[in-house]
Amino acid sequence: MNGIIRYFDLQSARRGVAAGYAARVPLSVFPQYLALVLGITVQPFLAQFQITHKWSLDYGEWASWFAFALITGLLVFPAVYKKAFDPDKPYFVQFCAIFTAGVGWKSLLTVAAKAGIGS
């Protein structure tokens, strides 16, 4: 249980750090979460392009895939946030790293599962 709590605690790396560093932490992580969900959402389109070499926006069950992206984003966001957030880097660079991590959501879901079972 402690492993799950530590995994979802986004501020764990900043506890006990100087106040100046903590002051640079953004108040909202919502834009970063959206960048991750966007990466998860576009992943099947990129995979289809790799196979067919043609762009197609007809993916079928859009609502189902987007709901999946929202849920998966919640599960993998702590791992992405803890690795991608650096207050000294421009936000654009951070959003690009988070978006790219979203495209690789399958491996991140494994990280989240391991945190949940305590491995």
Secondary structure, DSSP 8 states (H G I E B T S, - for coil): -HHHHHHH-TTGGGTTS-HHHHHTS-S--HHHHHHHHHHHHHHHHHHHHHHHSS-----S-HHHHHHHHHHHHHHHHHHHHHHH--TTS-HHHHHHHHHHHHHTHHHHHHHHHHHHHT-
